[in-house]
Amino acid sequence: MKVVVIGAGIIGLLTALRLKQQGVDVTVLEKGKVAQESSWAGAGILCPIHPWLYPDSFTDLVNASLDLYPELQTELESEIGHDIQRIKSGLLIPCFADDKVKHQEAAQVWSDKFGWDMQRLTAAQAVEKEPTLSADVEEALLWSNVHQVRNPELLSAVLLYLYKLGVDVVEQSEVIRLIADGQGHVCGVKAKQDKTYDADAVLLAAGSWSANLAEQSGFKLPVQPVKGQIVLLKTKPNTLKHIVKHDDAYFVPRKDGRILIGATMENVGFERSNTVEALSELLAATQRLIPGLKDAEVEQQWMGFRPGSPDGLPFLGEVPSKKGLWVATGHYRNGVALAPVTAKVMADWICGVQPSLNMDAFASDRPLHESTSVGYPKAQS
Ligand SMILES: Cc1cc2nc3c(=O)[nH]c(=O)nc-3n(C[C@H](O)[C@H](O)[C@H](O)COP(=O)(O)OP(=O)(O)OC[C@H]3O[C@@H](n4cnc5c(N)ncnc54)[C@H](O)[C@@H]3O)c2cc1C
């Protein structure tokens, strides 16, 4: 069986790996350089932001994915000798008197229902765990088992494994259209420089750019870029021990002492700039929530385009009106957390094995209810 994967982000690359391991002849086509877009830019938190705001089917998918991470980490370490820096840093949400949304009750109900161990800390306990936190904290929610991964390391490891297995990952090879046979079944793609690739199945994993190819092929896939800017601080290791999250701002401490502050949520199309406004917003959130970081050095700022969907859920499966065309996109804020299960489900499914999870909630033709809390934000003027 021959499969062409469009897009060399974490979703396309890891699915290509799982396909290859099933004996599929797989080629990955990438319009630019591999692994440089959203998957590189993301923060690598292996837990959704406020998962209680999503439907249960989403948590089932997340749990299945996180269960696969230890195995993936071991596999990449033993096959490639690469440390993806998946570490258990825990996740702490501080609560303040003036919080617009009080998450405590919903978080507790969700954690109990899905078996996520959550502790409620007093203000004193919270500050003892994280001395740099604001003294205004009233209480905090702590999930000690939450992990993080360092995205560039994960991508490098998967890529090296693909090369080791002899998978073709072709850079500067933008797919410009899908090719269908006389019955309308997708049977290949046309890439730039007039190159044609035949395939028994095509997987569209083009992240934020997926909608265009879908539209050209006569179906709608409402994936939109949601720009996220991140600021990187340089501190001593262990200055911050847990991932700290409050509303949309989060702080992710890396092993080497660096701390990622993320991230803006901007509906501005494919506009690639690192702005003063975002820098000020993220630093203001730092001063407010973790004033103990005031002396940290600002080292870098970057951005990426999250592949946003209207309801916050990915699109996974075969396109009903286009036999031979599969989609795995629209992972929005959770593509790194969801990559292992996406890759496994999609590779099995393409090879003819039905997923054991119910995938209806992620069908590309599902009825879409725009959700203001977890779907993509409204366009900015
Ligand atoms: C600031 C930020 C923070 C984030 N934090 C987290 C987090 O903490 N945890 C988490 O789980 N997720 C997080 N995410 C989301 C996560 O990064 C994405 O959901 C995930 O990376 C999507 O992966 P992808 O492979 O679908 O997309 P991408 O990584 O964008 O890859 C798509 C690839 O397709 C290529 N492509 C597009 N069109 C074509 C074409 N026509 N032909 C060939 N190639 C094409 C692109 O060039 C790109 O390389 C974050 C994202 C951002 C931006």
The ligand as an SDF file (V2000), in Angstrom:
LIG
                    3D

 53 58  0  0  0  0  0  0  0  0999 V2000
    2.1010   28.9930   20.6980 C   0  0  0  0  0  0  0  0  0  0  0  0
    1.5530   27.6030   20.6440 C   0  0  0  0  0  0  0  0  0  0  0  0
    1.4780   26.8530   21.8250 C   0  0  0  0  0  0  0  0  0  0  0  0
    0.9970   25.5320   21.7880 C   0  0  0  0  0  0  0  0  0  0  0  0
    1.0260   24.7960   22.9270 N   0  0  0  0  0  0  0  0  0  0  0  0
    0.6190   23.4970   22.8930 C   0  0  0  0  0  0  0  0  0  0  0  0
    0.7250   22.6760   24.0430 C   0  0  0  0  0  0  0  0  0  0  0  0
    1.2210   23.1070   25.0880 O   0  0  0  0  0  0  0  0  0  0  0  0
    0.2920   21.3750   23.9550 N   0  0  0  0  0  0  0  0  0  0  0  0
   -0.2310   20.8650   22.8060 C   0  0  0  0  0  0  0  0  0  0  0  0
   -0.6110   19.6880   22.7830 O   0  0  0  0  0  0  0  0  0  0  0  0
   -0.3460   21.6260   21.6860 N   0  0  0  0  0  0  0  0  0  0  0  0
    0.0670   22.9140   21.7070 C   0  0  0  0  0  0  0  0  0  0  0  0
   -0.0260   23.7040   20.5990 N   0  0  0  0  0  0  0  0  0  0  0  0
   -0.7300   23.1740   19.4230 C   0  0  0  0  0  0  0  0  0  0  0  0
    0.1170   22.2160   18.6170 C   0  0  0  0  0  0  0  0  0  0  0  0
    1.3790   22.7660   18.4140 O   0  0  0  0  0  0  0  0  0  0  0  0
   -0.6080   21.9400   17.2850 C   0  0  0  0  0  0  0  0  0  0  0  0
   -1.9160   21.4850   17.5000 O   0  0  0  0  0  0  0  0  0  0  0  0
    0.1430   20.8710   16.4890 C   0  0  0  0  0  0  0  0  0  0  0  0
    1.5030   21.1960   16.3910 O   0  0  0  0  0  0  0  0  0  0  0  0
   -0.4480   20.7070   15.0990 C   0  0  0  0  0  0  0  0  0  0  0  0
    0.3960   19.8550   14.3760 O   0  0  0  0  0  0  0  0  0  0  0  0
    0.2340   19.7010   12.8110 P   0  0  0  0  0  0  0  0  0  0  0  0
    1.2180   18.6860   12.3790 O   0  0  0  0  0  0  0  0  0  0  0  0
   -1.2040   19.4750   12.4980 O   0  0  0  0  0  0  0  0  0  0  0  0
    0.5500   21.1560   12.2330 O   0  0  0  0  0  0  0  0  0  0  0  0
    1.9410   21.8690   11.8460 P   0  0  0  0  0  0  0  0  0  0  0  0
    2.9860   21.6110   12.8570 O   0  0  0  0  0  0  0  0  0  0  0  0
    1.6110   23.2910   11.5640 O   0  0  0  0  0  0  0  0  0  0  0  0
    2.3780   21.1110   10.5330 O   0  0  0  0  0  0  0  0  0  0  0  0
    1.6770   21.2130    9.3210 C   0  0  0  0  0  0  0  0  0  0  0  0
    2.7120   21.1480    8.2220 C   0  0  0  0  0  0  0  0  0  0  0  0
    2.0550   21.0650    6.9640 O   0  0  0  0  0  0  0  0  0  0  0  0
    2.8080   21.8000    6.0320 C   0  0  0  0  0  0  0  0  0  0  0  0
    1.9600   22.1150    4.8790 N   0  0  0  0  0  0  0  0  0  0  0  0
    0.9140   22.9640    4.8320 C   0  0  0  0  0  0  0  0  0  0  0  0
    0.3570   22.9800    3.6040 N   0  0  0  0  0  0  0  0  0  0  0  0
    1.0660   22.1230    2.8510 C   0  0  0  0  0  0  0  0  0  0  0  0
    0.9710   21.7160    1.5010 C   0  0  0  0  0  0  0  0  0  0  0  0
    0.0340   22.1960    0.6790 N   0  0  0  0  0  0  0  0  0  0  0  0
    1.8670   20.8190    1.0310 N   0  0  0  0  0  0  0  0  0  0  0  0
    2.8440   20.3120    1.8480 C   0  0  0  0  0  0  0  0  0  0  0  0
    2.9610   20.6820    3.1380 N   0  0  0  0  0  0  0  0  0  0  0  0
    2.0770   21.5650    3.6500 C   0  0  0  0  0  0  0  0  0  0  0  0
    3.2600   23.0140    6.8220 C   0  0  0  0  0  0  0  0  0  0  0  0
    4.3340   23.6970    6.2180 O   0  0  0  0  0  0  0  0  0  0  0  0
    3.5970   22.3870    8.1730 C   0  0  0  0  0  0  0  0  0  0  0  0
    4.9580   22.0090    8.2350 O   0  0  0  0  0  0  0  0  0  0  0  0
    0.5080   24.9880   20.5780 C   0  0  0  0  0  0  0  0  0  0  0  0
    0.6130   25.7400   19.4010 C   0  0  0  0  0  0  0  0  0  0  0  0
    1.1550   27.0240   19.4300 C   0  0  0  0  0  0  0  0  0  0  0  0
    1.2810   27.7950   18.1540 C   0  0  0  0  0  0  0  0  0  0  0  0
  1  2  1  0
  2  3  1  0
  2 52  2  0
  3  4  2  0
  4  5  1  0
  4 50  1  0
  5  6  2  0
  6  7  1  0
  6 13  1  0
  7  8  2  0
  7  9  1  0
  9 10  1  0
 10 11  2  0
 10 12  1  0
 12 13  2  0
 13 14  1  0
 14 15  1  0
 14 50  1  0
 15 16  1  0
 16 17  1  0
 16 18  1  0
 18 19  1  0
 18 20  1  0
 20 21  1  0
 20 22  1  0
 22 23  1  0
 23 24  1  0
 24 25  2  0
 24 26  1  0
 24 27  1  0
 27 28  1  0
 28 29  2  0
 28 30  1  0
 28 31  1  0
 31 32  1  0
 32 33  1  0
 33 34  1  0
 33 48  1  0
 34 35  1  0
 35 36  1  0
 35 46  1  0
 36 37  1  0
 36 45  1  0
 37 38  2  0
 38 39  1  0
 39 40  1  0
 39 45  2  0
 40 41  1  0
 40 42  2  0
 42 43  1  0
 43 44  2  0
 44 45  1  0
 46 47  1  0
 46 48  1  0
 48 49  1  0
 50 51  2  0
 51 52  1  0
 52 53  1  0
M  END
$$$$
